[in-house]
Amino acid sequence: MLYPIYVHVGDARHAHGVTIPDFPGCFSAADSWNNLPAKVQEAVEVYCDGEDMEIPAPSSLDDLMRSPDYAGGIWMVMDIDTSRLDTKAERINITLPARLLRVIDQYVESTNGNRSAFLVEAAMRQVHAATTAPKRAAGKSTVKKKDAKTADLGRASKKYVTKKVNQASTVKNVRAAVRRKVSN
């Protein structure tokens, strides 16, 4: 949704200060104009985190511009992704192995926390790690090409192991054959 934000323009020594009128008491700052949208989104997410509140509708920019509370800065309209706002907890039913639940409860008790907060934090860490991990380019192999000598050695080893596996009657014989070949 497009929300009006009020920016107190910074300079070389000061960051741009941001006030978000539709979220009273929600402020942010950014060193550059390019960082402003991400900082505003982050500030609103933190403001709403776990609060039992309705997401406010954007105020009229015309009405806000007439307010004497805002002077000396500039107005902008910023797109805030309200789908990312966590405003109300929802009860769910999950199934965990009994042993894991005991381990979680022991840990939570030792840290004076609670089970729900622990599970939320663990899930958020996992999601963050998965979404910030480097992505492999589609269709690109991460395996480096081997030089001809290494490739020949690999084919020879594969032939040798295949031959020995076919000859061996037990896993023990295969292991002994591979150990002998590796030590030679």
Secondary structure, 3 states (H helix, E strand, C coil): CEEEEEEECCCCCCCEEEECCCCCCCEEEECCHHHHHHHHHHHHHHHHCCCCCCCCCCCCHHHHHCCCCCCCCEEEEEECCHHHCCCCCCCCCCCCCHHHHHHHHHHHHHCCCCHHHHHHHHHHHHHHHHHHCCCCCCCCCCCCCCCHHHHHHHHHHHHHHHHHHHHCCCHHHHHHHHHHHHHC
